[in-house]
């Protein structure tokens, strides 16, 4: 069974191990998977930190 949704998602953290999470966050931030993965590698999985990183490094 493939996960496509979660009942109670933690939107304060980015989980890069699930495709549906990549789909959500790449759409939210308007970035590619590689850009999102790089941002998470640089600042960790905090959605706020990733958003700030992406704003400052585009």
N, C-alpha and C positions, 0 to 999 in steps of 0.2 A: 504494500500500500504506500503510495506516494503522498506525502503531506502537501497540501495546497493552502491550508489555512490553520490558524490556531485560535482557540477560543479566547484566550487571554494573552495577547502578545505584549511583550515588554517593549514598548516603543522608545524606551530610553537607551536601548542597546541594539547594536546591529549584529545579527547572526549571519555570517558569510558562508555558513555550511548548508544553507537551505536555498533552493532556487527561488521559492516564493518570496523569501526575504530580499534576495538580490533584486527581484522584479519590483518590489515595493520601494526599496531605498533608491535604486537607480532612477525610477520614475519621479520620486519625491524630490531628489536633488538635481535631476536632469543631467546625469553623468553616465558614463559607460561602466561596465562591470570592472574593468581594469582600473579606472579612476577611483571607483569606490573601494576596491580591494587595496589600492595604494594608500588611500586616506586612512583606512582602518589600520594598515600596517604602520603608518606614521604616528597616529594619535590614539589608537586603541578603539574599542567598540562603542564608546559613548556617542550616541547620535548627535548630541550638542557639540562635542569636540570635532566630530567628522564634519558637521555642517560648517562650523567656523573655519576649519582647515580648508574645505572646498571653496568657501567664499574668498579666502585670502590667497589661494594658490591657483587661481584660474587665469 
